[in-house]
Amino acid sequence: MAGILVAVFWAILVSFLAVVLVRLAQTLRATTKLVADVTEQAVPLLADASATVRAAQTQLDKVDAIATDVQEVTSNASALSTTVASAFGGPLVKVAAFGYGVRQAIGRRSAPAPEARSGRPVIVGRTVPPARARKRNRRNSRGSKD
């Protein structure tokens, strides 16, 4: 009786192990197929990615060349503006100052004598605009009421 029981136990154990091994074999086959499919799809994708990176590098090289040219043009424009400013700036300022002086001289000769005083208060060589003078007068009159 014990021998039959052991034989049945071994038969069940071997059957269970056989089912597990069959399922493991199926899983390994599916995994192998999946890896093969991924490899087939990954190789073209990697080739496309490599081509895209090369194209991007080409475009970056072009942009770098353009940036270098723009920097050179900017440098040339700066040098040109400095040259123009030094060549024409001084003489133009002198001509403008001379013209201003001539206008002032002509204006003084043709204008009547200046009147006594405009009635505006003078602070450090400047006249106060009428609106500010009114505000000051209001403040002074308010201060005296308190």
Number of C-alpha atoms within 10 A of each C-alpha: 6 7 8 9 10 11 12 12 12 12 12 12 11 12 12 11 12 12 11 12 12 11 12 12 12 12 12 12 12 12 12 12 12 12 12 12 11 11 12 11 11 12 11 11 12 11 11 12 12 12 12 12 12 12 12 12 12 12 12 12 12 12 12 12 12 12 12 12 12 12 12 12 12 12 12 12 12 12 12 12 12 12 12 11 13 11 11 10 13 11 12 12 11 11 12 12 12 12 12 12 12 12 12 11 12 11 11 12 10 8 9 8 8 8 6 6 7 9 8 13 14 11 8 5 7 9 13 13 11 12 9 12 14 12 11 12 12 12 11 11 11 10 9 8 6 5
